[in-house]
Amino acid sequence: MKKIKTTNKRFKKVLTPIEEIARDSKVMNLDFKAKQADKKYRIIREENESLKALLEATRVVGSTNSYVIKASKAYNASQATAVAVASDWHYEETVHSENVNGKNEYNLTIAKQRAESFFISLVRLLKIFGKESQIENLILALLGDFINGQLREEAMENNSLQPMDAMLQVKEIIGAGIKYLLKNTTVNLIIPCHSGNHARTTKKVHVSTEAGNSLEYVLYHSLAYDFKGNRRVKFIIPTSYHSFVEVGGLVIRFHHGHAMKYGGGVGGITISVNKAIAQWNKVKKVDLDVFGHFHQLRDGGNFVCNGSLIGWNEFANFIKADYEEPKQVFFLVDHKRNEKTVTAPIFLS
């Protein structure tokens, strides 16, 4: 008798259209959830990387507006902290020689040359004074008005660059200058940063939110990020108008200077400045104020006012301001005496 082979075959169930829709919906839902989970993972990973960067950035950006420099106990030699102020570059502004009786000229080429000269001369001064005193720290105060901006309507006609383009070039120059200091000296850099009045994005000064409305505030944080891995660099970028650095027993207050009003008169800026200092000292007493804004290098004993990179221009002539060559200020603080000792101009033209 012939055997008949039989097989057990599984037959696929024929789904109804409604069942097919339900199945497809389930598959699509699972696929959607997988994609969402992958997206969330990427977001968490990116946030984790951002947090790592922020944690590293807190090392180079001061969380407060104060910093203390202590004298080293490793040496018995004379010790000093150097202070150099960079401000009032008005980088993209044009000064036409024929408009100022041939006393000055300023354009992008000259601005870049003067800015580079500032850092080169600064290294030279550090080496000269470093022969007599041990200089471990340099306070490089960046005090604003690095660009001219569009504060006055005529700037739109007279500026060589738009504000953003000017700021990018300024960032490149200052960044290169910091690298030059690190390469050619052994000093640590403490860098207080303040916004001036020319880089603001508002028509008038917004007192309580000034930093958040300033292109220079972005500039400083961008520079701090670039040097976040360097242990010789410390940025102080406050949102307040003032910052404070204590050198030994000497307390220095840094700011741009535009909160002090001067409308001309006998004695120059001295009377107006001392009135402002007296009021601020009622809140927090300091030994020395350092600022820019007035384009006049002045050592008033209890204050140091910085000069400018741009120098004499049409506006200075119009308001009958004192003539002054382009220069920035340099001085030393002696750790033994807790006093400002040497004050020297850095000539740039």
C-alpha positions as CSV (number, residue, x, y, z in Angstrom):
1,M,0.0,0.0,0.0
2,K,1.5,3.3,-1.0
3,K,2.1,5.8,1.8
4,I,0.9,9.3,1.3
5,K,3.2,12.0,2.8
6,T,1.5,14.7,4.6
7,T,2.9,18.1,5.7
8,N,1.7,20.5,8.3
9,K,1.8,23.9,6.6
10,R,1.1,27.1,8.4
11,F,-1.1,29.3,6.5
12,K,-0.8,33.0,7.0
13,K,-3.9,34.6,8.3
14,V,-5.5,36.8,5.8
15,L,-6.0,40.2,7.6
16,T,-8.9,42.3,7.0
17,P,-8.3,45.9,5.9
18,I,-9.1,47.2,9.4
19,E,-6.6,44.7,10.9
20,E,-3.9,45.8,8.4
21,I,-4.5,49.5,9.4
22,A,-4.1,48.6,13.1
23,R,-0.9,46.6,12.4
24,D,0.6,49.4,10.3
25,S,-0.3,52.0,12.9
26,K,1.4,49.9,15.6
27,V,4.6,49.6,13.5
28,M,4.6,53.3,12.7
29,N,4.1,54.1,16.3
30,L,7.0,52.0,17.4
31,D,9.2,53.5,14.6
32,F,8.2,57.0,15.7
33,K,9.0,56.2,19.4
34,A,12.4,54.9,18.3
35,K,13.1,58.1,16.3
36,Q,12.0,60.2,19.2
37,A,14.2,58.3,21.7
38,D,17.2,58.7,19.3
39,K,16.4,62.5,19.0
40,K,16.2,62.9,22.8
41,Y,19.5,61.0,23.2
42,R,21.2,63.4,20.8
43,I,19.8,66.4,22.6
44,I,20.9,65.1,26.0
45,R,24.4,64.3,24.5
46,E,24.7,67.8,23.1
47,E,23.5,69.4,26.3
48,N,26.1,67.3,28.2
49,E,28.8,68.6,25.9
50,S,27.6,72.1,26.4
51,L,27.6,71.7,30.2
52,K,31.2,70.4,30.0
53,A,32.2,73.5,28.0
54,L,30.4,75.8,30.5
55,L,32.1,74.1,33.4
56,E,35.4,74.7,31.8
57,A,34.5,78.2,30.9
58,T,33.8,79.0,34.5
59,R,37.5,78.6,35.2
60,V,38.5,81.4,32.8
61,V,35.4,83.6,33.3
62,G,35.0,85.0,36.8
63,S,31.6,84.2,38.4
64,T,31.7,87.5,40.3
65,N,33.0,91.0,39.6
66,S,36.0,90.7,42.0
67,Y,39.4,89.1,41.9
68,V,42.3,88.9,44.3
69,I,46.0,88.8,43.4
70,K,48.2,87.7,46.3
71,A,51.9,88.4,46.5
72,S,54.1,85.3,45.9
73,K,56.1,84.0,48.9
74,A,58.5,82.1,46.7
75,Y,60.9,85.1,46.2
76,N,62.4,87.7,48.3
77,A,62.9,90.1,45.4
78,S,60.8,93.2,44.8
79,Q,57.4,92.2,43.4
80,A,54.9,94.1,41.3
81,T,51.8,93.6,39.3
82,A,51.6,95.3,35.9
83,V,48.4,96.9,34.7
84,A,47.8,97.8,31.0
85,V,44.6,99.4,29.7
86,A,43.1,98.9,26.2
87,S,40.1,101.0,25.4
88,D,38.6,103.6,23.0
89,W,39.9,102.1,19.8
90,H,36.9,103.1,17.7
91,Y,38.4,100.7,15.2
92,E,36.3,101.3,12.1
93,E,36.0,105.1,12.4
94,T,37.8,107.2,9.8
95,V,39.7,110.3,10.6
96,H,40.5,112.4,7.6
97,S,43.8,114.3,7.9
98,E,42.5,117.4,6.1
99,N,39.6,117.7,8.6
100,V,42.0,117.9,11.7
101,N,44.7,120.2,10.3
102,G,47.0,117.3,9.5
103,K,47.3,116.4,13.3
104,N,46.0,112.8,12.8
105,E,44.8,110.2,10.4
106,Y,42.9,107.0,11.1
107,N,41.7,104.1,8.9
108,L,41.5,100.3,9.1
109,T,45.2,99.9,8.2
110,I,46.4,102.5,10.8
111,A,44.0,101.1,13.5
112,K,45.5,97.6,13.0
113,Q,49.0,98.9,13.1
114,R,48.4,100.8,16.4
115,A,46.6,97.9,18.0
116,E,49.5,95.6,17.2
117,S,52.0,98.2,18.4
118,F,50.2,98.3,21.8
119,F,50.8,94.6,22.4
120,I,54.4,94.7,21.1
121,S,55.2,97.8,23.3
122,L,53.5,96.1,26.3
123,V,55.9,93.1,26.1
124,R,58.8,95.5,25.9
125,L,57.7,97.3,29.0
126,L,57.2,94.1,30.9
127,K,60.7,93.0,30.1
128,I,62.2,96.4,31.0
129,F,60.5,96.6,34.4
130,G,60.9,92.9,34.9
131,K,64.6,93.4,35.4
132,E,64.0,95.3,38.6
133,S,60.9,93.6,39.9
134,Q,59.4,90.2,39.8
135,I,56.2,90.5,37.7
136,E,54.1,87.4,37.8
137,N,50.7,89.0,36.8
138,L,49.5,91.4,34.2
139,I,46.1,93.0,34.6
140,L,45.0,93.6,31.0
141,A,41.9,95.8,31.3
142,L,39.7,95.8,28.3
143,L,37.5,98.8,29.0
144,G,35.3,99.2,25.9
145,D,34.6,101.4,22.9
146,F,36.7,99.1,20.8
147,I,34.3,99.8,17.9
148,N,32.7,103.1,16.9
149,G,29.3,101.6,16.3
150,Q,26.4,103.7,15.1
151,L,25.8,105.8,18.2
152,R,25.8,109.0,16.2
153,E,24.0,109.1,12.9
154,E,27.0,110.4,11.0
155,A,28.9,107.2,11.9
156,M,27.0,105.4,9.2
157,E,28.6,107.6,6.6
158,N,32.1,107.8,8.2
159,N,32.7,104.2,9.4
160,S,34.7,101.9,7.2
161,L,32.9,98.8,8.4
162,Q,29.5,97.7,9.8
163,P,29.5,97.1,13.6
164,M,29.5,93.3,13.4
165,D,32.4,93.2,10.9
166,A,34.4,95.7,13.0
167,M,33.8,93.6,16.1
168,L,35.1,90.4,14.3
169,Q,38.3,92.2,13.3
170,V,38.8,93.6,16.8
171,K,38.3,90.1,18.3
172,E,41.0,88.7,15.9
173,I,43.5,91.4,16.9
174,I,42.9,91.2,20.7
175,G,43.0,87.4,20.5
176,A,46.3,87.5,18.6
177,G,47.6,90.1,21.1
178,I,46.8,87.8,24.1
179,K,48.6,84.9,22.4
180,Y,51.6,87.2,21.7
181,L,51.7,88.1,25.4
182,L,51.5,84.4,26.5
183,K,54.2,83.4,24.0
184,N,56.7,86.2,24.8
185,T,56.3,86.6,28.5
186,T,55.7,84.3,31.6
187,V,53.0,86.5,33.2
188,N,49.5,85.3,34.1
189,L,46.8,87.4,32.6
190,I,43.8,88.8,34.6
191,I,41.5,90.4,32.2
192,P,38.7,92.7,33.5
193,C,36.2,93.4,30.7
194,H,33.8,96.3,30.5
195,S,31.4,97.5,27.7
196,G,31.7,101.1,26.5
197,N,28.9,103.3,25.3
198,H,29.6,103.0,21.6
199,A,29.0,99.3,21.1
200,R,25.5,99.3,22.5
201,T,22.6,98.0,20.4
202,T,20.1,100.5,22.0
203,K,19.6,104.1,21.2
204,K,20.0,105.1,24.9
205,V,21.9,103.5,27.7
206,H,19.8,100.8,29.4
207,V,21.4,101.0,32.9
208,S,20.2,97.8,34.4
209,T,20.7,95.7,31.2
210,E,23.7,97.5,29.6
211,A,25.9,94.4,29.3
212,G,23.1,92.4,27.6
213,N,22.7,95.1,25.0
214,S,26.4,95.5,24.2
215,L,28.2,93.8,21.3
216,E,31.4,94.0,23.4
217,Y,29.8,91.7,26.0
218,V,29.6,89.1,23.3
219,L,33.2,89.9,22.2
220,Y,34.6,89.2,25.8
221,H,32.7,85.9,26.2
222,S,33.9,84.8,22.8
223,L,37.5,85.6,23.7
224,A,37.1,83.8,27.1
225,Y,35.9,80.7,25.3
226,D,38.9,80.8,23.0
227,F,41.3,80.7,26.0
228,K,39.2,78.4,28.2
229,G,42.0,75.7,28.3
230,N,44.8,78.1,29.2
231,R,45.6,78.2,32.9
232,R,47.4,81.5,32.6
233,V,44.3,83.4,31.5
234,K,41.5,84.6,33.8
235,F,38.6,86.7,32.4
236,I,36.4,88.9,34.6
237,I,33.2,89.7,32.7
238,P,30.7,91.3,35.0
239,T,27.2,92.5,34.1
240,S,27.6,95.3,36.7
241,Y,29.1,98.6,35.8
242,H,32.2,98.1,38.1
243,S,34.7,95.3,38.6
244,F,37.3,95.1,41.4
245,V,40.7,93.6,41.5
246,E,42.7,93.5,44.8
247,V,46.5,93.6,44.3
248,G,48.0,92.8,47.7
249,G,46.3,95.5,49.8
250,L,45.4,97.8,47.0
251,V,41.9,97.7,45.6
252,I,41.3,98.8,42.0
253,R,37.9,99.6,40.6
254,F,37.6,99.2,36.8
255,H,34.9,100.6,34.5
256,H,34.5,102.3,31.1
257,G,34.0,105.8,32.5
258,H,30.8,106.9,30.8
259,A,28.8,107.1,34.0
260,M,31.0,110.2,34.9
261,K,29.7,113.3,33.2
262,Y,32.1,116.0,32.1
263,G,31.0,119.0,30.2
264,G,34.2,121.0,30.0
265,G,35.6,123.6,32.4
266,V,38.6,124.5,34.4
267,G,40.5,121.6,35.9
268,G,39.5,119.2,33.1
269,I,38.0,115.9,34.1
270,T,39.4,115.9,37.7
271,I,36.6,117.6,39.5
272,S,33.8,115.5,37.9
273,V,35.8,112.3,38.4
274,N,36.6,112.9,42.0
275,K,32.9,113.7,42.7
276,A,31.9,110.3,41.2
277,I,34.6,108.5,43.1
278,A,33.6,110.0,46.4
279,Q,30.0,108.8,45.8
280,W,31.0,105.3,44.8
281,N,33.4,105.1,47.8
282,K,30.4,105.5,50.1
283,V,29.2,102.1,48.8
284,K,32.6,100.3,48.4
285,K,35.8,102.1,49.2
286,V,38.7,101.5,46.8
287,D,42.2,102.9,46.5
288,L,42.3,103.5,42.7
289,D,39.8,103.9,39.9
290,V,40.8,103.0,36.3
291,F,38.7,103.9,33.3
292,G,38.8,105.2,29.8
293,H,36.1,107.1,27.8
294,F,37.6,110.6,27.9
295,H,40.4,109.9,25.4
296,Q,42.9,111.6,27.8
297,L,45.7,109.8,29.6
298,R,45.7,111.2,33.1
299,D,47.2,110.0,36.4
300,G,45.2,111.7,39.1
301,G,46.7,109.9,42.0
302,N,43.5,108.1,43.1
303,F,42.5,107.5,39.4
304,V,44.1,106.6,36.1
305,C,42.3,107.6,32.9
306,N,43.3,105.9,29.7
307,G,44.0,107.6,26.4
308,S,42.7,106.3,23.0
309,L,43.9,104.4,20.0
310,I,42.1,106.6,17.5
311,G,43.6,109.9,18.8
312,W,42.5,113.4,17.9
313,N,39.5,113.4,15.6
314,E,36.8,115.8,14.2
315,F,34.5,115.3,17.2
316,A,37.3,116.2,19.6
317,N,38.1,119.3,17.7
318,F,34.4,120.2,17.6
319,I,33.9,119.9,21.4
320,K,37.3,121.7,22.0
321,A,38.9,118.8,23.8
322,D,42.6,118.8,24.7
323,Y,44.8,117.6,21.9
324,E,46.4,114.3,22.6
325,E,48.4,111.7,20.6
326,P,47.1,108.1,20.4
327,K,48.3,106.3,23.5
328,Q,47.3,103.7,26.1
329,V,48.4,103.5,29.7
330,F,50.7,101.2,31.6
331,F,51.5,101.2,35.3
332,L,52.9,99.1,38.1
333,V,51.5,98.3,41.6
334,D,54.3,97.6,44.1
335,H,53.4,94.7,46.4
336,K,55.5,95.8,49.3
337,R,54.2,99.4,49.4
338,N,50.7,98.5,48.1
339,E,51.0,101.6,45.9
340,K,50.8,102.5,42.3
341,T,54.4,103.4,41.3
342,V,55.4,103.7,37.7
343,T,52.9,105.2,35.2
344,A,53.9,105.2,31.6
345,P,52.2,106.0,28.3
346,I,52.3,103.5,25.5
347,F,52.7,105.7,22.4
348,L,51.1,104.3,19.3
349,S,51.7,106.7,16.4
